[in-house]
C-alpha cells in the first residue's frame, strides 16, 4: 500500500529510451556511474523545493504544487508579497525532464503537483460564451490562466491566454508520461480557445513563450492554426534580427536587441523544428548573445536570475550545431558555477540552494 501511495510501486518507461526520444530535447539519462558529482548536485537541487515548502509552512489546498517567489528568505521564514506565488514563472512549474531522465518517484511528485496547480487550481475552467465575449480579454470572468499574485485568482487583469506565462510543454509531458486525461482535456480546450483570443501579445517575453507553445501545440494536435501562428512570430524575428548578420561571441547586449529575448530557448526550438539555415543562424546569434562572457560573466553564470538555465541549453544547441569548443566551454562554466554555489551543509532546508536566498542555481529546464 505504501508503494502505491508514494508511487515507488509504478511501471515507468526506461529513462535512457525517453532521453533518446528527443521529446525532452537534448538530455542525458541520469548517470551516477559516469557523472557522480554532477548528478549528486543536480539531485540536491531538484529535491530542494520540498525542503523550502516545509521550512516556510507553505501548505494549503489552493497552494499545493506552488511556492513563493521573490525574496524568499528561508532563515527568516519570510517571502515578499509582490507576486508572491510563482505559478508559471521563475523556472516554475516544475519541469518533467528530471523525472523523465531518472524515473525517480520523488521527482514525479514534484512535476505532478506543479502541473495540477496550473491545470486544476490556477485555471478558470468555465465561463459561458456570452459572458466570456461580453467581458473581453482584460476582465475577470473568462476562461484562462491566472498570473502569479499574492492570493489565488487575484492577478491583475484576470485570466489570460496570450501572455509570457502560457507554456504548454509541461502539460503535454504530463499527458505523455502519465496518461493524465485532465491534461489532455485542457490542451484540447486551449486548441479551441487560443485562435479566438483577441488580446494583444506585446513584448519579446510574450512572443518567445507563444512561439514555444505554438510549436508544442502543433506537434500535439497538427492544427494548422498553430503552425501559421508560429510562422508569424518567426517572420517578426526575421524582420527584427536577421539584418544583424552574425553576432560575435563577445557582443555585449545591453538588452535583448541583438538577438531576441532568451529565457525560453524558443529560437533554438524553432530552428530544430524547421531545420532552416536562416533560423539556425538566428538561433546561434541568440545563443552567442546570451552566452557572451561579456554579458554574463561570473556574476550571472549559473543563476536562473541571469538566464543560467536557458543559456546552458542554448550553448548545448550551439555545440550540437557547430562542434565549436567555445560552446562546450560555456556549458562547463555553468557546471563550475553549480559546483561552487550549491549548498551542501548541515542546515537541511538550505541544501540544494545557493545557501542564502533559497533560489536554485540552475533551472530544472537545463
VENPE-V58137 format. One record per residue. N is the residue number from 0. RES is the residue in one letter. PSI is psi in whole degrees, 0 to 359 (NA if undefined). NEAR is the number of other ideal C-beta (glycine too) atoms within 12 Angstrom. Layout:
# VENPE-V58137
N:RES:PSI:NEAR ; N:RES:PSI:NEAR
This chain:
# VENPE-V58137
0:X:321:7 ; 1:X:322:9 ; 2:X:324:11 ; 3:X:325:10 ; 4:X:318:11 ; 5:X:9:14 ; 6:X:19:23 ; 7:X:341:17 ; 8:X:89:12 ; 9:X:137:20 ; 10:X:133:13 ; 11:X:157:22 ; 12:X:141:24 ; 13:X:120:16 ; 14:X:324:27 ; 15:X:322:18 ; 16:X:318:16 ; 17:X:315:28 ; 18:X:320:25 ; 19:X:347:18 ; 20:X:337:21 ; 21:X:354:16 ; 22:X:324:24 ; 23:X:18:35 ; 24:X:209:35 ; 25:X:84:29 ; 26:X:156:31 ; 27:X:139:25 ; 28:X:154:27 ; 29:X:132:29 ; 30:X:81:20 ; 31:X:336:18 ; 32:X:316:10 ; 33:X:337:11 ; 34:X:60:19 ; 35:X:319:13 ; 36:X:313:19 ; 37:X:317:26 ; 38:X:324:24 ; 39:X:317:21 ; 40:X:319:32 ; 41:X:321:37 ; 42:X:318:28 ; 43:X:315:32 ; 44:X:317:44 ; 45:X:340:42 ; 46:X:357:32 ; 47:X:321:41 ; 48:X:326:43 ; 49:X:323:27 ; 50:X:325:28 ; 51:X:317:36 ; 52:X:316:31 ; 53:X:319:18 ; 54:X:320:29 ; 55:X:348:27 ; 56:X:39:16 ; 57:X:74:30 ; 58:X:167:16 ; 59:X:151:17 ; 60:X:319:13 ; 61:X:357:21 ; 62:X:349:27 ; 63:X:125:24 ; 64:X:352:36 ; 65:X:170:42 ; 66:X:175:41 ; 67:X:161:35 ; 68:X:271:33 ; 69:X:137:24 ; 70:X:48:20 ; 71:X:114:37 ; 72:X:100:21 ; 73:X:325:34 ; 74:X:317:18 ; 75:X:351:15 ; 76:X:47:17 ; 77:X:157:19 ; 78:X:163:32 ; 79:X:148:19 ; 80:X:3:17 ; 81:X:116:14 ; 82:X:54:28 ; 83:X:318:29 ; 84:X:139:41 ; 85:X:316:36 ; 86:X:245:45 ; 87:X:74:40 ; 88:X:161:35 ; 89:X:56:36 ; 90:X:23:37 ; 91:X:152:37 ; 92:X:163:42 ; 93:X:132:43 ; 94:X:153:37 ; 95:X:348:41 ; 96:X:319:38 ; 97:X:319:44 ; 98:X:319:41 ; 99:X:322:39 ; 100:X:353:40 ; 101:X:328:34 ; 102:X:15:26 ; 103:X:120:29 ; 104:X:335:25 ; 105:X:318:25 ; 106:X:332:34 ; 107:X:316:34 ; 108:X:318:29 ; 109:X:312:38 ; 110:X:318:41 ; 111:X:313:33 ; 112:X:322:32 ; 113:X:321:43 ; 114:X:317:43 ; 115:X:333:30 ; 116:X:318:36 ; 117:X:324:41 ; 118:X:333:34 ; 119:X:303:28 ; 120:X:335:27 ; 121:X:16:39 ; 122:X:130:37 ; 123:X:108:31 ; 124:X:333:22 ; 125:X:132:14 ; 126:X:129:24 ; 127:X:152:13 ; 128:X:321:15 ; 129:X:321:10 ; 130:X:315:16 ; 131:X:318:27 ; 132:X:325:17 ; 133:X:320:14 ; 134:X:338:23 ; 135:X:181:20 ; 136:X:349:27 ; 137:X:19:21 ; 138:X:174:20 ; 139:X:337:24 ; 140:X:76:22 ; 141:X:163:33 ; 142:X:141:30 ; 143:X:183:39 ; 144:X:140:44 ; 145:X:142:36 ; 146:X:169:34 ; 147:X:148:37 ; 148:X:178:28 ; 149:X:319:22 ; 150:X:151:20 ; 151:X:142:28 ; 152:X:37:24 ; 153:X:15:21 ; 154:X:144:28 ; 155:X:134:18 ; 156:X:349:23 ; 157:X:182:27 ; 158:X:147:38 ; 159:X:155:37 ; 160:X:341:40 ; 161:X:104:34 ; 162:X:180:36 ; 163:X:11:29 ; 164:X:42:38 ; 165:X:22:40 ; 166:X:142:42 ; 167:X:358:44 ; 168:X:318:40 ; 169:X:332:46 ; 170:X:317:43 ; 171:X:317:33 ; 172:X:324:40 ; 173:X:317:38 ; 174:X:317:28 ; 175:X:324:28 ; 176:X:333:34 ; 177:X:346:29 ; 178:X:19:13 ; 179:X:109:25 ; 180:X:333:14 ; 181:X:324:23 ; 182:X:316:33 ; 183:X:316:23 ; 184:X:321:19 ; 185:X:320:36 ; 186:X:322:36 ; 187:X:325:21 ; 188:X:316:27 ; 189:X:324:39 ; 190:X:323:29 ; 191:X:325:20 ; 192:X:317:32 ; 193:X:316:37 ; 194:X:343:20 ; 195:X:9:20 ; 196:X:129:28 ; 197:X:4:17 ; 198:X:152:25 ; 199:X:126:17 ; 200:X:105:28 ; 201:X:149:13 ; 202:X:153:18 ; 203:X:329:29 ; 204:X:320:28 ; 205:X:312:28 ; 206:X:326:37 ; 207:X:322:42 ; 208:X:320:34 ; 209:X:319:42 ; 210:X:314:47 ; 211:X:318:43 ; 212:X:324:42 ; 213:X:322:41 ; 214:X:313:37 ; 215:X:318:38 ; 216:X:322:37 ; 217:X:316:29 ; 218:X:330:25 ; 219:X:334:28 ; 220:X:340:26 ; 221:X:26:11 ; 222:X:120:22 ; 223:X:339:15 ; 224:X:315:22 ; 225:X:328:30 ; 226:X:314:25 ; 227:X:319:17 ; 228:X:321:28 ; 229:X:319:34 ; 230:X:326:23 ; 231:X:315:19 ; 232:X:321:35 ; 233:X:319:35 ; 234:X:323:20 ; 235:X:317:26 ; 236:X:319:36 ; 237:X:316:23 ; 238:X:319:15 ; 239:X:323:24 ; 240:X:339:34 ; 241:X:331:26 ; 242:X:350:17 ; 243:X:347:24 ; 244:X:220:16 ; 245:X:125:22 ; 246:X:125:34 ; 247:X:157:21 ; 248:X:322:30 ; 249:X:21:17 ; 250:X:127:26 ; 251:X:120:20 ; 252:X:105:30 ; 253:X:323:11 ; 254:X:222:16 ; 255:X:18:29 ; 256:X:332:20 ; 257:X:329:32 ; 258:X:11:41 ; 259:X:160:43 ; 260:X:141:34 ; 261:X:12:44 ; 262:X:345:36 ; 263:X:347:45 ; 264:X:28:40 ; 265:X:330:43 ; 266:X:322:51 ; 267:X:322:45 ; 268:X:319:39 ; 269:X:320:40 ; 270:X:318:31 ; 271:X:325:25 ; 272:X:316:27 ; 273:X:330:25 ; 274:X:26:12 ; 275:X:130:19 ; 276:X:323:13 ; 277:X:319:23 ; 278:X:325:34 ; 279:X:320:27 ; 280:X:316:30 ; 281:X:321:41 ; 282:X:323:44 ; 283:X:321:36 ; 284:X:314:41 ; 285:X:316:50 ; 286:X:321:46 ; 287:X:315:43 ; 288:X:319:40 ; 289:X:338:48 ; 290:X:4:48 ; 291:X:128:35 ; 292:X:339:24 ; 293:X:320:22 ; 294:X:315:32 ; 295:X:301:35 ; 296:X:195:20 ; 297:X:338:18 ; 298:X:323:15 ; 299:X:343:27 ; 300:X:133:37 ; 301:X:357:38 ; 302:X:135:35 ; 303:X:331:36 ; 304:X:336:26 ; 305:X:28:30 ; 306:X:30:39 ; 307:X:312:43 ; 308:X:315:40 ; 309:X:318:43 ; 310:X:328:46 ; 311:X:317:46 ; 312:X:327:43 ; 313:X:320:46 ; 314:X:324:45 ; 315:X:322:32 ; 316:X:314:38 ; 317:X:318:39 ; 318:X:317:25 ; 319:X:324:24 ; 320:X:326:26 ; 321:X:336:21 ; 322:X:11:10 ; 323:X:123:20 ; 324:X:344:14 ; 325:X:314:23 ; 326:X:322:32 ; 327:X:323:20 ; 328:X:323:20 ; 329:X:324:36 ; 330:X:316:35 ; 331:X:328:22 ; 332:X:321:30 ; 333:X:318:41 ; 334:X:323:29 ; 335:X:318:23 ; 336:X:322:33 ; 337:X:315:39 ; 338:X:322:24 ; 339:X:346:19 ; 340:X:340:33 ; 341:X:127:34 ; 342:X:131:30 ; 343:X:20:24 ; 344:X:200:15 ; 345:X:344:9 ; 346:X:106:17 ; 347:X:316:19 ; 348:X:346:29 ; 349:X:350:29 ; 350:X:130:30 ; 351:X:1:35 ; 352:X:189:37 ; 353:X:3:30 ; 354:X:353:24 ; 355:X:301:20 ; 356:X:341:29 ; 357:X:15:38 ; 358:X:146:39 ; 359:X:153:45 ; 360:X:350:41 ; 361:X:133:43 ; 362:X:156:36 ; 363:X:336:42 ; 364:X:338:40 ; 365:X:NA:40
